[in-house]
Amino acid sequence: MIRVILPYHLRTLAQVGPEVELTVEGLVTPRSVLDALEARYPMLRGTIRDHVTGQRRPMLRYFACEEDLSLESPDAPLPEAVASGKEPFFIIGAIAGG
């Protein structure tokens, strides 16, 4: 079971609590986690990744095990702690400003 922490605006859209649990078949990667998340919560399609390119939206970041994984390949395996459910996969709204 994969644990995913969502930002407030996506929790509200999906009508879920701060953490959701997903089953991911095969290799656990950011892409496979997001595929499972969007399959279970179709209202989130296009909010985290662009519909056409599949690229991460610019104001969202991915974190796992205290590491920013936003710029890593979407097909890179996530840490074992995330794959085993010990640690969550975070989707965080980036803060802009100056």
Backbone bond lengths (Angstrom), bond angles and torsions (degrees), N, CA, C in turn:
res aa  C-N    CA-C-N  psi(-1)  N-CA   C-N-CA  omega(-1)  CA-C   N-CA-C  phi
1 M - - - 1.444 - - 1.532 108.81 -
2 I 1.305 116.72 127.13 1.463 123.27 178.90 1.526 108.00 -97.68
3 R 1.323 115.28 133.97 1.470 120.99 177.67 1.526 108.75 -101.79
4 V 1.334 115.74 131.27 1.464 121.18 -179.79 1.524 108.45 -125.54
5 I 1.338 115.43 129.43 1.458 122.27 176.12 1.524 107.20 -100.60
6 L 1.312 116.55 126.00 1.459 121.96 -178.08 1.522 111.47 -107.88
7 P 1.343 117.47 150.62 1.462 119.52 173.88 1.533 110.23 -70.44
8 Y 1.312 115.14 161.08 1.467 121.15 -173.33 1.527 112.88 -53.22
9 H 1.332 118.09 -47.26 1.471 120.02 -175.29 1.533 111.93 -63.86
10 L 1.329 117.98 -33.25 1.463 119.85 177.54 1.520 111.73 -77.63
11 R 1.339 116.83 -33.40 1.475 119.86 174.20 1.518 109.89 -60.25
12 T 1.322 115.74 -43.84 1.462 120.91 -178.75 1.529 109.96 -63.38
13 L 1.324 116.67 -45.33 1.459 121.05 179.86 1.526 111.47 -61.18
14 A 1.331 116.70 -43.31 1.466 121.14 -177.96 1.528 112.58 -84.59
15 Q 1.330 117.05 -8.52 1.467 123.33 -178.41 1.534 110.99 56.24
16 V 1.356 114.41 53.16 1.461 121.15 179.00 1.521 109.05 -130.27
17 G 1.324 115.65 171.53 1.454 121.38 174.77 1.520 109.52 -78.40
18 P 1.320 116.80 -173.39 1.465 120.12 -176.41 1.526 114.33 -66.29
19 E 1.322 117.48 -23.13 1.466 120.58 -178.27 1.517 110.09 -127.58
20 V 1.339 115.46 135.07 1.464 120.29 174.07 1.525 108.30 -118.39
21 E 1.308 116.21 152.79 1.462 121.72 177.46 1.520 108.64 -113.59
22 L 1.328 115.27 134.36 1.454 121.43 -176.50 1.519 110.43 -130.51
23 T 1.300 115.99 151.98 1.455 121.46 171.21 1.516 106.75 -101.71
24 V 1.327 116.13 126.80 1.456 121.78 179.66 1.520 107.47 -118.75
25 E 1.315 115.75 123.83 1.464 121.08 178.72 1.524 108.92 -85.98
26 G 1.312 117.26 140.45 1.456 121.47 176.65 1.511 112.64 78.77
27 L 1.325 115.36 -152.21 1.453 122.81 -177.67 1.529 110.40 -66.83
28 V 1.325 116.30 133.68 1.470 121.12 -179.08 1.527 108.10 -90.81
29 T 1.319 115.18 108.84 1.466 123.52 -179.92 1.526 107.93 -129.71
30 P 1.323 118.16 165.22 1.467 118.26 174.29 1.530 111.91 -54.26
31 R 1.337 117.03 -41.32 1.462 119.91 -179.91 1.528 111.54 -62.83
32 S 1.332 117.51 -46.12 1.472 119.53 -177.74 1.529 111.17 -67.58
33 V 1.337 117.24 -34.94 1.463 120.13 177.00 1.525 110.23 -66.17
34 L 1.334 116.82 -45.69 1.464 119.94 -179.81 1.523 111.63 -67.85
35 D 1.329 117.66 -35.24 1.470 120.44 174.90 1.520 110.41 -60.39
36 A 1.336 116.97 -45.45 1.470 121.19 179.36 1.528 110.99 -66.00
37 L 1.338 116.60 -39.92 1.456 120.88 179.51 1.528 110.68 -63.14
38 E 1.323 117.04 -46.30 1.468 120.87 -179.49 1.527 112.36 -69.93
39 A 1.327 117.30 -30.00 1.465 119.99 176.73 1.525 110.50 -68.27
40 R 1.318 116.00 -40.34 1.467 120.27 -178.69 1.527 111.98 -78.03
41 Y 1.331 116.35 -34.88 1.466 121.84 -179.25 1.526 108.51 -124.20
42 P 1.338 117.65 80.13 1.474 120.88 -174.69 1.529 113.71 -59.84
43 M 1.318 117.31 -23.12 1.464 119.19 179.03 1.523 112.36 -67.19
44 L 1.332 117.98 -12.97 1.457 121.71 178.36 1.535 112.94 -88.57
45 R 1.335 117.46 -7.21 1.469 120.14 179.23 1.521 109.64 -60.22
46 G 1.312 115.60 129.02 1.462 121.12 179.18 1.513 114.42 87.34
47 T 1.323 118.06 -8.59 1.463 120.22 -179.68 1.518 112.25 -89.75
48 I 1.320 117.49 -29.28 1.463 122.31 -179.18 1.524 110.17 -101.82
49 R 1.320 115.86 -38.94 1.464 122.14 179.03 1.517 108.99 -126.15
50 D 1.317 115.56 149.52 1.459 121.55 176.14 1.529 109.57 -63.31
51 H 1.330 117.42 138.44 1.468 122.04 -179.54 1.528 112.38 -58.40
52 V 1.311 116.72 -42.69 1.459 121.13 -172.51 1.524 111.86 -85.06
53 T 1.324 117.88 -52.19 1.465 121.15 -173.72 1.518 113.82 -86.58
54 G 1.327 117.28 -23.56 1.462 120.87 -176.23 1.518 112.55 77.14
55 Q 1.326 117.17 5.68 1.462 122.15 180.00 1.523 110.88 -75.72
56 R 1.345 115.31 146.87 1.467 121.74 176.51 1.523 108.98 -59.05
57 R 1.333 115.49 139.03 1.465 120.16 175.29 1.526 108.66 -66.07
58 P 1.343 118.18 142.81 1.462 120.74 -172.06 1.525 115.13 -61.66
59 M 1.293 119.52 -28.28 1.458 120.50 -176.35 1.523 113.23 -96.56
60 L 1.319 117.57 16.52 1.462 122.02 175.61 1.523 109.18 -120.27
61 R 1.319 116.21 144.93 1.463 122.75 178.89 1.523 108.84 -128.08
62 Y 1.338 116.27 152.27 1.465 122.39 177.16 1.528 108.35 -112.62
63 F 1.331 115.64 134.40 1.460 121.14 177.52 1.524 109.27 -133.41
64 A 1.330 115.67 148.34 1.457 122.13 172.81 1.519 107.26 -155.79
65 C 1.318 116.56 136.31 1.465 122.15 178.29 1.532 111.44 51.82
66 E 1.318 115.44 44.29 1.462 123.68 177.25 1.533 113.29 62.61
67 E 1.310 117.60 24.50 1.457 122.24 178.45 1.522 109.74 -123.04
68 D 1.341 116.02 138.54 1.458 121.81 174.90 1.523 108.04 -79.70
69 L 1.318 116.41 115.75 1.461 121.56 -178.63 1.520 111.92 -106.34
70 S 1.314 116.86 10.81 1.465 121.82 -173.60 1.524 113.48 -59.74
71 L 1.309 117.62 -35.22 1.461 120.81 -176.22 1.528 113.04 -97.66
72 E 1.322 116.60 -0.01 1.468 120.87 177.04 1.532 109.59 -74.58
73 S 1.308 116.06 163.11 1.460 120.65 176.45 1.535 109.59 -61.39
74 P 1.329 117.65 138.63 1.470 119.07 177.77 1.523 112.83 -65.74
75 D 1.331 116.83 -12.94 1.462 120.85 179.65 1.524 113.12 -102.72
76 A 1.343 117.05 6.28 1.465 121.13 177.32 1.529 108.98 -73.90
77 P 1.316 118.52 135.63 1.465 120.43 179.31 1.531 111.01 -61.49
78 L 1.325 115.62 139.72 1.458 120.71 174.97 1.524 109.38 -78.26
79 P 1.335 118.04 157.45 1.469 120.34 179.13 1.532 111.99 -55.16
80 E 1.322 115.43 150.59 1.466 121.69 -178.94 1.524 111.60 -56.35
81 A 1.322 117.77 -35.44 1.470 120.75 -179.99 1.521 110.98 -61.82
82 V 1.320 117.72 -33.09 1.470 121.19 177.15 1.522 109.33 -76.68
83 A 1.322 116.56 -45.81 1.469 120.77 -179.01 1.526 112.15 -60.52
84 S 1.326 117.05 -30.89 1.467 120.62 -179.55 1.525 112.61 -88.94
85 G 1.330 117.67 -8.02 1.464 120.81 179.27 1.519 114.21 89.29
86 K 1.336 118.18 1.51 1.468 120.29 179.02 1.521 111.15 -69.94
87 E 1.332 116.37 -38.08 1.464 122.72 179.85 1.526 108.78 -119.63
88 P 1.333 117.90 147.27 1.469 119.73 179.13 1.530 111.93 -86.50
89 F 1.316 114.97 162.15 1.456 124.36 170.02 1.521 105.25 -97.77
90 F 1.324 116.90 120.38 1.463 121.85 -176.71 1.518 110.74 -97.58
91 I 1.322 115.83 134.65 1.457 122.55 167.51 1.520 104.85 -114.13
92 I 1.332 115.60 116.77 1.459 120.32 -171.02 1.525 109.49 -123.16
93 G 1.321 115.69 136.12 1.459 120.55 173.88 1.514 109.16 -73.36
94 A 1.351 116.16 124.90 1.462 121.00 -179.88 1.531 109.38 -71.58
95 I 1.321 115.33 150.79 1.454 121.23 178.38 1.515 107.61 -107.53
96 A 1.311 115.53 125.93 1.467 120.57 179.39 1.516 109.25 -108.54
97 G 1.263 115.98 153.31 1.453 119.93 178.03 1.507 110.24 165.43
98 G 1.273 115.25 -176.44 1.451 116.71 -177.83 1.495 111.94 -153.29
